[in-house]
């Protein structure tokens, strides 16, 4: 897998995942909304750590800056 996520993209995904966790722990989100957002948060964390987003493949998107 070739990395296709830049540092800013990865940072934003981690911040969004943390925000979902905080909202859940604070009791602001629950039920189906919490489950769906939790799944997205887990996916965001995984893709951030590996630096690869499979959703970017079909549209040939890369957020890595030019070298």
HTML snippet that shows the backbone in 3Dmol.js (N, CA, C, O; Angstrom):
<script src="https://3Dmol.org/build/3Dmol-min.js"></script>
<div id="view" style="width:600px;height:400px;position:relative"></div>
<script>
const pdb = `
ATOM      1  N   UNK A   1       0.831  -1.181   0.000  1.00  0.00           N
ATOM      2  CA  UNK A   1       0.000   0.000   0.000  1.00  0.00           C
ATOM      3  C   UNK A   1       0.878   1.247   0.000  1.00  0.00           C
ATOM      4  O   UNK A   1       1.738   1.424   0.862  1.00  0.00           O
ATOM      5  N   UNK A   2       0.644   2.079  -0.959  1.00  0.00           N
ATOM      6  CA  UNK A   2       1.360   3.349  -1.031  1.00  0.00           C
ATOM      7  C   UNK A   2       0.591   4.379  -0.214  1.00  0.00           C
ATOM      8  O   UNK A   2      -0.627   4.501  -0.349  1.00  0.00           O
ATOM      9  N   UNK A   3       1.291   5.107   0.619  1.00  0.00           N
ATOM     10  CA  UNK A   3       0.631   6.110   1.455  1.00  0.00           C
ATOM     11  C   UNK A   3       0.009   7.194   0.585  1.00  0.00           C
ATOM     12  O   UNK A   3       0.601   7.635  -0.400  1.00  0.00           O
ATOM     13  N   UNK A   4      -1.202   7.617   0.968  1.00  0.00           N
ATOM     14  CA  UNK A   4      -1.892   8.658   0.212  1.00  0.00           C
ATOM     15  C   UNK A   4      -2.497   9.728   1.130  1.00  0.00           C
ATOM     16  O   UNK A   4      -3.367  10.492   0.713  1.00  0.00           O
ATOM     17  N   UNK A   5      -2.032   9.773   2.375  1.00  0.00           N
ATOM     18  CA  UNK A   5      -2.548  10.751   3.327  1.00  0.00           C
ATOM     19  C   UNK A   5      -1.406  11.599   3.869  1.00  0.00           C
ATOM     20  O   UNK A   5      -0.391  11.079   4.334  1.00  0.00           O
ATOM     21  N   UNK A   6      -1.588  12.908   3.801  1.00  0.00           N
ATOM     22  CA  UNK A   6      -0.602  13.832   4.333  1.00  0.00           C
ATOM     23  C   UNK A   6      -0.763  14.024   5.835  1.00  0.00           C
ATOM     24  O   UNK A   6      -1.703  13.516   6.447  1.00  0.00           O
ATOM     25  N   UNK A   7       0.170  14.765   6.409  1.00  0.00           N
ATOM     26  CA  UNK A   7       0.185  14.984   7.849  1.00  0.00           C
ATOM     27  C   UNK A   7      -1.060  15.716   8.332  1.00  0.00           C
ATOM     28  O   UNK A   7      -1.632  15.351   9.359  1.00  0.00           O
ATOM     29  N   UNK A   8      -1.483  16.740   7.607  1.00  0.00           N
ATOM     30  CA  UNK A   8      -2.668  17.506   8.014  1.00  0.00           C
ATOM     31  C   UNK A   8      -3.915  16.624   7.972  1.00  0.00           C
ATOM     32  O   UNK A   8      -4.733  16.672   8.890  1.00  0.00           O
ATOM     33  N   UNK A   9      -4.070  15.833   6.936  1.00  0.00           N
ATOM     34  CA  UNK A   9      -5.208  14.924   6.798  1.00  0.00           C
ATOM     35  C   UNK A   9      -5.248  13.945   7.973  1.00  0.00           C
ATOM     36  O   UNK A   9      -6.303  13.704   8.559  1.00  0.00           O
ATOM     37  N   UNK A  10      -4.097  13.392   8.302  1.00  0.00           N
ATOM     38  CA  UNK A  10      -4.016  12.431   9.392  1.00  0.00           C
ATOM     39  C   UNK A  10      -4.352  13.090  10.730  1.00  0.00           C
ATOM     40  O   UNK A  10      -5.049  12.502  11.556  1.00  0.00           O
ATOM     41  N   UNK A  11      -3.860  14.298  10.939  1.00  0.00           N
ATOM     42  CA  UNK A  11      -4.114  15.021  12.191  1.00  0.00           C
ATOM     43  C   UNK A  11      -5.596  15.341  12.361  1.00  0.00           C
ATOM     44  O   UNK A  11      -6.152  15.189  13.448  1.00  0.00           O
ATOM     45  N   UNK A  12      -6.220  15.779  11.290  1.00  0.00           N
ATOM     46  CA  UNK A  12      -7.648  16.113  11.351  1.00  0.00           C
ATOM     47  C   UNK A  12      -8.473  14.876  11.668  1.00  0.00           C
ATOM     48  O   UNK A  12      -9.416  14.944  12.456  1.00  0.00           O
ATOM     49  N   UNK A  13      -8.128  13.750  11.062  1.00  0.00           N
ATOM     50  CA  UNK A  13      -8.856  12.509  11.330  1.00  0.00           C
ATOM     51  C   UNK A  13      -8.724  12.087  12.791  1.00  0.00           C
ATOM     52  O   UNK A  13      -9.697  11.643  13.401  1.00  0.00           O
ATOM     53  N   UNK A  14      -7.535  12.222  13.346  1.00  0.00           N
ATOM     54  CA  UNK A  14      -7.347  11.850  14.752  1.00  0.00           C
ATOM     55  C   UNK A  14      -8.130  12.791  15.659  1.00  0.00           C
ATOM     56  O   UNK A  14      -8.743  12.345  16.629  1.00  0.00           O
ATOM     57  N   UNK A  15      -8.117  14.086  15.355  1.00  0.00           N
ATOM     58  CA  UNK A  15      -8.884  15.051  16.159  1.00  0.00           C
ATOM     59  C   UNK A  15     -10.388  14.753  16.101  1.00  0.00           C
ATOM     60  O   UNK A  15     -11.077  14.843  17.117  1.00  0.00           O
ATOM     61  N   UNK A  16     -10.892  14.402  14.922  1.00  0.00           N
ATOM     62  CA  UNK A  16     -12.309  14.057  14.799  1.00  0.00           C
ATOM     63  C   UNK A  16     -12.640  12.798  15.598  1.00  0.00           C
ATOM     64  O   UNK A  16     -13.692  12.723  16.233  1.00  0.00           O
ATOM     65  N   UNK A  17     -11.753  11.818  15.566  1.00  0.00           N
ATOM     66  CA  UNK A  17     -11.983  10.583  16.326  1.00  0.00           C
ATOM     67  C   UNK A  17     -11.992  10.864  17.823  1.00  0.00           C
ATOM     68  O   UNK A  17     -12.818  10.323  18.558  1.00  0.00           O
ATOM     69  N   UNK A  18     -11.074  11.708  18.269  1.00  0.00           N
ATOM     70  CA  UNK A  18     -11.041  12.078  19.686  1.00  0.00           C
ATOM     71  C   UNK A  18     -12.308  12.837  20.064  1.00  0.00           C
ATOM     72  O   UNK A  18     -12.862  12.622  21.142  1.00  0.00           O
ATOM     73  N   UNK A  19     -12.764  13.717  19.191  1.00  0.00           N
ATOM     74  CA  UNK A  19     -13.990  14.481  19.463  1.00  0.00           C
ATOM     75  C   UNK A  19     -15.192  13.541  19.608  1.00  0.00           C
ATOM     76  O   UNK A  19     -16.035  13.745  20.481  1.00  0.00           O
ATOM     77  N   UNK A  20     -15.271  12.528  18.770  1.00  0.00           N
ATOM     78  CA  UNK A  20     -16.367  11.556  18.877  1.00  0.00           C
ATOM     79  C   UNK A  20     -16.281  10.838  20.220  1.00  0.00           C
ATOM     80  O   UNK A  20     -17.296  10.642  20.889  1.00  0.00           O
ATOM     81  N   UNK A  21     -15.071  10.446  20.615  1.00  0.00           N
ATOM     82  CA  UNK A  21     -14.892   9.788  21.909  1.00  0.00           C
ATOM     83  C   UNK A  21     -15.313  10.665  23.070  1.00  0.00           C
ATOM     84  O   UNK A  21     -15.964  10.196  24.003  1.00  0.00           O
ATOM     85  N   UNK A  22     -14.949  11.926  23.017  1.00  0.00           N
ATOM     86  CA  UNK A  22     -15.322  12.872  24.079  1.00  0.00           C
ATOM     87  C   UNK A  22     -16.841  13.055  24.125  1.00  0.00           C
ATOM     88  O   UNK A  22     -17.439  13.061  25.201  1.00  0.00           O
ATOM     89  N   UNK A  23     -17.454  13.202  22.956  1.00  0.00           N
ATOM     90  CA  UNK A  23     -18.912  13.358  22.909  1.00  0.00           C
ATOM     91  C   UNK A  23     -19.618  12.140  23.489  1.00  0.00           C
ATOM     92  O   UNK A  23     -20.627  12.269  24.182  1.00  0.00           O
ATOM     93  N   UNK A  24     -19.086  10.965  23.203  1.00  0.00           N
ATOM     94  CA  UNK A  24     -19.694   9.736  23.731  1.00  0.00           C
ATOM     95  C   UNK A  24     -19.522   9.662  25.253  1.00  0.00           C
ATOM     96  O   UNK A  24     -20.477   9.392  25.981  1.00  0.00           O
ATOM     97  N   UNK A  25     -18.300   9.904  25.720  1.00  0.00           N
ATOM     98  CA  UNK A  25     -18.044   9.826  27.159  1.00  0.00           C
ATOM     99  C   UNK A  25     -18.799  10.892  27.950  1.00  0.00           C
ATOM    100  O   UNK A  25     -19.132  10.682  29.116  1.00  0.00           O
ATOM    101  N   UNK A  26     -19.067  12.031  27.320  1.00  0.00           N
ATOM    102  CA  UNK A  26     -19.818  13.096  27.982  1.00  0.00           C
ATOM    103  C   UNK A  26     -21.325  12.837  27.941  1.00  0.00           C
ATOM    104  O   UNK A  26     -22.099  13.566  28.562  1.00  0.00           O
ATOM    105  N   UNK A  27     -21.736  11.808  27.216  1.00  0.00           N
ATOM    106  CA  UNK A  27     -23.149  11.471  27.138  1.00  0.00           C
ATOM    107  C   UNK A  27     -23.931  12.321  26.157  1.00  0.00           C
ATOM    108  O   UNK A  27     -25.161  12.328  26.187  1.00  0.00           O
ATOM    109  N   UNK A  28     -23.239  13.032  25.294  1.00  0.00           N
ATOM    110  CA  UNK A  28     -23.912  13.903  24.332  1.00  0.00           C
ATOM    111  C   UNK A  28     -24.459  13.094  23.161  1.00  0.00           C
ATOM    112  O   UNK A  28     -25.518  13.418  22.623  1.00  0.00           O
ATOM    113  N   UNK A  29     -23.744  12.046  22.766  1.00  0.00           N
ATOM    114  CA  UNK A  29     -24.245  11.160  21.718  1.00  0.00           C
ATOM    115  C   UNK A  29     -24.447   9.767  22.311  1.00  0.00           C
ATOM    116  O   UNK A  29     -23.708   9.341  23.198  1.00  0.00           O
ATOM    117  N   UNK A  30     -25.452   9.075  21.809  1.00  0.00           N
ATOM    118  CA  UNK A  30     -25.723   7.718  22.273  1.00  0.00           C
ATOM    119  C   UNK A  30     -26.527   6.984  21.206  1.00  0.00           C
ATOM    120  O   UNK A  30     -26.925   7.564  20.197  1.00  0.00           O
ATOM    121  N   UNK A  31     -26.752   5.724  21.445  1.00  0.00           N
ATOM    122  CA  UNK A  31     -27.562   4.916  20.536  1.00  0.00           C
ATOM    123  C   UNK A  31     -26.902   4.699  19.185  1.00  0.00           C
ATOM    124  O   UNK A  31     -25.686   4.535  19.082  1.00  0.00           O
ATOM    125  N   UNK A  32     -27.741   4.703  18.146  1.00  0.00           N
ATOM    126  CA  UNK A  32     -27.286   4.438  16.786  1.00  0.00           C
ATOM    127  C   UNK A  32     -26.271   5.488  16.334  1.00  0.00           C
ATOM    128  O   UNK A  32     -25.293   5.153  15.665  1.00  0.00           O
ATOM    129  N   UNK A  33     -26.491   6.733  16.686  1.00  0.00           N
ATOM    130  CA  UNK A  33     -25.563   7.804  16.299  1.00  0.00           C
ATOM    131  C   UNK A  33     -24.176   7.517  16.869  1.00  0.00           C
ATOM    132  O   UNK A  33     -23.179   7.673  16.164  1.00  0.00           O
ATOM    133  N   UNK A  34     -24.098   7.106  18.120  1.00  0.00           N
ATOM    134  CA  UNK A  34     -22.818   6.802  18.749  1.00  0.00           C
ATOM    135  C   UNK A  34     -22.146   5.614  18.073  1.00  0.00           C
ATOM    136  O   UNK A  34     -20.929   5.612  17.892  1.00  0.00           O
ATOM    137  N   UNK A  35     -22.916   4.618  17.703  1.00  0.00           N
ATOM    138  CA  UNK A  35     -22.358   3.437  17.036  1.00  0.00           C
ATOM    139  C   UNK A  35     -21.781   3.815  15.677  1.00  0.00           C
ATOM    140  O   UNK A  35     -20.651   3.448  15.354  1.00  0.00           O
ATOM    141  N   UNK A  36     -22.549   4.539  14.892  1.00  0.00           N
ATOM    142  CA  UNK A  36     -22.100   4.928  13.543  1.00  0.00           C
ATOM    143  C   UNK A  36     -20.869   5.826  13.628  1.00  0.00           C
ATOM    144  O   UNK A  36     -19.886   5.600  12.923  1.00  0.00           O
ATOM    145  N   UNK A  37     -20.918   6.838  14.485  1.00  0.00           N
ATOM    146  CA  UNK A  37     -19.769   7.737  14.634  1.00  0.00           C
ATOM    147  C   UNK A  37     -18.567   6.998  15.219  1.00  0.00           C
ATOM    148  O   UNK A  37     -17.424   7.303  14.880  1.00  0.00           O
ATOM    149  N   UNK A  38     -18.820   6.034  16.091  1.00  0.00           N
ATOM    150  CA  UNK A  38     -17.740   5.231  16.655  1.00  0.00           C
ATOM    151  C   UNK A  38     -17.039   4.406  15.587  1.00  0.00           C
ATOM    152  O   UNK A  38     -15.815   4.278  15.602  1.00  0.00           O
ATOM    153  N   UNK A  39     -17.805   3.850  14.666  1.00  0.00           N
ATOM    154  CA  UNK A  39     -17.223   3.080  13.563  1.00  0.00           C
ATOM    155  C   UNK A  39     -16.361   3.995  12.691  1.00  0.00           C
ATOM    156  O   UNK A  39     -15.251   3.627  12.305  1.00  0.00           O
ATOM    157  N   UNK A  40     -16.874   5.179  12.385  1.00  0.00           N
ATOM    158  CA  UNK A  40     -16.086   6.140  11.609  1.00  0.00           C
ATOM    159  C   UNK A  40     -14.825   6.542  12.365  1.00  0.00           C
ATOM    160  O   UNK A  40     -13.757   6.658  11.765  1.00  0.00           O
ATOM    161  N   UNK A  41     -14.936   6.755  13.671  1.00  0.00           N
ATOM    162  CA  UNK A  41     -13.784   7.158  14.476  1.00  0.00           C
ATOM    163  C   UNK A  41     -12.706   6.073  14.459  1.00  0.00           C
ATOM    164  O   UNK A  41     -11.519   6.376  14.344  1.00  0.00           O
ATOM    165  N   UNK A  42     -13.114   4.831  14.572  1.00  0.00           N
ATOM    166  CA  UNK A  42     -12.153   3.720  14.521  1.00  0.00           C
ATOM    167  C   UNK A  42     -11.482   3.666  13.158  1.00  0.00           C
ATOM    168  O   UNK A  42     -10.268   3.485  13.067  1.00  0.00           O
ATOM    169  N   UNK A  43     -12.266   3.823  12.099  1.00  0.00           N
ATOM    170  CA  UNK A  43     -11.699   3.821  10.744  1.00  0.00           C
ATOM    171  C   UNK A  43     -10.734   4.993  10.567  1.00  0.00           C
ATOM    172  O   UNK A  43      -9.679   4.836   9.951  1.00  0.00           O
ATOM    173  N   UNK A  44     -11.081   6.152  11.095  1.00  0.00           N
ATOM    174  CA  UNK A  44     -10.208   7.319  10.995  1.00  0.00           C
ATOM    175  C   UNK A  44      -8.875   7.072  11.703  1.00  0.00           C
ATOM    176  O   UNK A  44      -7.818   7.429  11.183  1.00  0.00           O
ATOM    177  N   UNK A  45      -8.928   6.467  12.879  1.00  0.00           N
ATOM    178  CA  UNK A  45      -7.701   6.206  13.626  1.00  0.00           C
ATOM    179  C   UNK A  45      -6.827   5.197  12.894  1.00  0.00           C
ATOM    180  O   UNK A  45      -5.616   5.387  12.786  1.00  0.00           O
ATOM    181  N   UNK A  46      -7.430   4.128  12.394  1.00  0.00           N
ATOM    182  CA  UNK A  46      -6.656   3.108  11.676  1.00  0.00           C
ATOM    183  C   UNK A  46      -6.006   3.694  10.434  1.00  0.00           C
ATOM    184  O   UNK A  46      -4.812   3.501  10.206  1.00  0.00           O
ATOM    185  N   UNK A  47      -6.792   4.412   9.626  1.00  0.00           N
ATOM    186  CA  UNK A  47      -6.232   4.980   8.400  1.00  0.00           C
ATOM    187  C   UNK A  47      -5.174   6.045   8.705  1.00  0.00           C
ATOM    188  O   UNK A  47      -4.220   6.206   7.945  1.00  0.00           O
ATOM    189  N   UNK A  48      -5.338   6.762   9.801  1.00  0.00           N
ATOM    190  CA  UNK A  48      -4.342   7.771  10.174  1.00  0.00           C
ATOM    191  C   UNK A  48      -3.011   7.139  10.534  1.00  0.00           C
ATOM    192  O   UNK A  48      -1.956   7.650  10.160  1.00  0.00           O
ATOM    193  N   UNK A  49      -3.055   6.039  11.250  1.00  0.00           N
ATOM    194  CA  UNK A  49      -1.813   5.402  11.665  1.00  0.00           C
ATOM    195  C   UNK A  49      -1.097   4.706  10.512  1.00  0.00           C
ATOM    196  O   UNK A  49       0.133   4.663  10.489  1.00  0.00           O
ATOM    197  N   UNK A  50      -1.844   4.162   9.557  1.00  0.00           N
ATOM    198  CA  UNK A  50      -1.174   3.504   8.431  1.00  0.00           C
ATOM    199  C   UNK A  50      -0.901   4.466   7.281  1.00  0.00           C
ATOM    200  O   UNK A  50      -0.103   4.160   6.394  1.00  0.00           O
ATOM    201  N   UNK A  51      -1.559   5.633   7.287  1.00  0.00           N
ATOM    202  CA  UNK A  51      -1.307   6.642   6.252  1.00  0.00           C
ATOM    203  C   UNK A  51      -1.922   6.330   4.909  1.00  0.00           C
ATOM    204  O   UNK A  51      -1.533   6.909   3.895  1.00  0.00           O
ATOM    205  N   UNK A  52      -2.867   5.431   4.890  1.00  0.00           N
ATOM    206  CA  UNK A  52      -3.494   5.003   3.638  1.00  0.00           C
ATOM    207  C   UNK A  52      -5.006   4.991   3.805  1.00  0.00           C
ATOM    208  O   UNK A  52      -5.524   4.418   4.763  1.00  0.00           O
ATOM    209  N   UNK A  53      -5.717   5.627   2.870  1.00  0.00           N
ATOM    210  CA  UNK A  53      -7.174   5.646   2.883  1.00  0.00           C
ATOM    211  C   UNK A  53      -7.693   4.986   1.610  1.00  0.00           C
ATOM    212  O   UNK A  53      -7.504   5.526   0.520  1.00  0.00           O
ATOM    213  N   UNK A  54      -8.345   3.825   1.726  1.00  0.00           N
ATOM    214  CA  UNK A  54      -8.847   3.135   0.542  1.00  0.00           C
ATOM    215  C   UNK A  54      -9.934   3.920  -0.200  1.00  0.00           C
ATOM    216  O   UNK A  54     -10.145   3.694  -1.392  1.00  0.00           O
ATOM    217  N   UNK A  55     -10.612   4.821   0.473  1.00  0.00           N
ATOM    218  CA  UNK A  55     -11.649   5.619  -0.179  1.00  0.00           C
ATOM    219  C   UNK A  55     -11.060   6.600  -1.182  1.00  0.00           C
ATOM    220  O   UNK A  55     -11.766   7.071  -2.073  1.00  0.00           O
ATOM    221  N   UNK A  56      -9.772   6.912  -1.045  1.00  0.00           N
ATOM    222  CA  UNK A  56      -9.116   7.823  -1.974  1.00  0.00           C
ATOM    223  C   UNK A  56      -8.736   7.155  -3.287  1.00  0.00           C
ATOM    224  O   UNK A  56      -8.501   7.846  -4.279  1.00  0.00           O
ATOM    225  N   UNK A  57      -8.669   5.826  -3.316  1.00  0.00           N
ATOM    226  CA  UNK A  57      -8.224   5.108  -4.513  1.00  0.00           C
ATOM    227  C   UNK A  57      -9.097   5.344  -5.743  1.00  0.00           C
ATOM    228  O   UNK A  57      -8.553   5.671  -6.798  1.00  0.00           O
ATOM    229  N   UNK A  58     -10.423   5.197  -5.665  1.00  0.00           N
ATOM    230  CA  UNK A  58     -11.242   5.351  -6.880  1.00  0.00           C
ATOM    231  C   UNK A  58     -11.129   6.717  -7.543  1.00  0.00           C
ATOM    232  O   UNK A  58     -11.249   6.837  -8.762  1.00  0.00           O
ATOM    233  N   UNK A  59     -10.896   7.747  -6.733  1.00  0.00           N
ATOM    234  CA  UNK A  59     -10.797   9.093  -7.307  1.00  0.00           C
ATOM    235  C   UNK A  59      -9.342   9.558  -7.433  1.00  0.00           C
ATOM    236  O   UNK A  59      -9.077  10.714  -7.765  1.00  0.00           O
ATOM    237  N   UNK A  60      -8.407   8.644  -7.164  1.00  0.00           N
ATOM    238  CA  UNK A  60      -6.967   8.908  -7.290  1.00  0.00           C
ATOM    239  C   UNK A  60      -6.549  10.170  -6.537  1.00  0.00           C
ATOM    240  O   UNK A  60      -5.833  11.020  -7.068  1.00  0.00           O
ATOM    241  N   UNK A  61      -7.007  10.272  -5.301  1.00  0.00           N
ATOM    242  CA  UNK A  61      -6.712  11.424  -4.467  1.00  0.00           C
ATOM    243  C   UNK A  61      -5.537  11.114  -3.541  1.00  0.00           C
ATOM    244  O   UNK A  61      -5.419  10.006  -3.018  1.00  0.00           O
ATOM    245  N   UNK A  62      -4.686  12.089  -3.351  1.00  0.00           N
ATOM    246  CA  UNK A  62      -3.580  11.989  -2.391  1.00  0.00           C
ATOM    247  C   UNK A  62      -3.437  13.349  -1.737  1.00  0.00           C
ATOM    248  O   UNK A  62      -3.419  14.379  -2.411  1.00  0.00           O
ATOM    249  N   UNK A  63      -3.336  13.341  -0.410  1.00  0.00           N
ATOM    250  CA  UNK A  63      -3.168  14.607   0.307  1.00  0.00           C
ATOM    251  C   UNK A  63      -1.717  14.820   0.714  1.00  0.00           C
ATOM    252  O   UNK A  63      -1.410  15.731   1.484  1.00  0.00           O
ATOM    253  N   UNK A  64      -0.831  13.985   0.200  1.00  0.00           N
ATOM    254  CA  UNK A  64       0.590  14.168   0.464  1.00  0.00           C
ATOM    255  C   UNK A  64       1.094  15.281  -0.440  1.00  0.00           C
ATOM    256  O   UNK A  64       0.820  15.292  -1.640  1.00  0.00           O
ATOM    257  N   UNK A  65       1.826  16.208   0.142  1.00  0.00           N
ATOM    258  CA  UNK A  65       2.365  17.323  -0.634  1.00  0.00           C
ATOM    259  C   UNK A  65       3.377  16.852  -1.667  1.00  0.00           C
ATOM    260  O   UNK A  65       3.921  15.752  -1.573  1.00  0.00           O
ATOM    261  N   UNK A  66       3.614  17.692  -2.635  1.00  0.00           N
ATOM    262  CA  UNK A  66       4.595  17.365  -3.685  1.00  0.00           C
ATOM    263  C   UNK A  66       5.998  17.359  -3.102  1.00  0.00           C
ATOM    264  O   UNK A  66       6.330  18.176  -2.243  1.00  0.00           O
ATOM    265  N   UNK A  67       6.803  16.446  -3.570  1.00  0.00           N
ATOM    266  CA  UNK A  67       8.182  16.305  -3.077  1.00  0.00           C
ATOM    267  C   UNK A  67       9.141  17.054  -3.953  1.00  0.00           C
ATOM    268  O   UNK A  67      10.345  17.050  -3.695  1.00  0.00           O
TER     269      UNK A  67
END
`;
const viewer = $3Dmol.createViewer("view");
viewer.addModel(pdb, "pdb");
viewer.setStyle({}, {cartoon: {color: "spectrum"}});
viewer.zoomTo();
viewer.render();
</script>
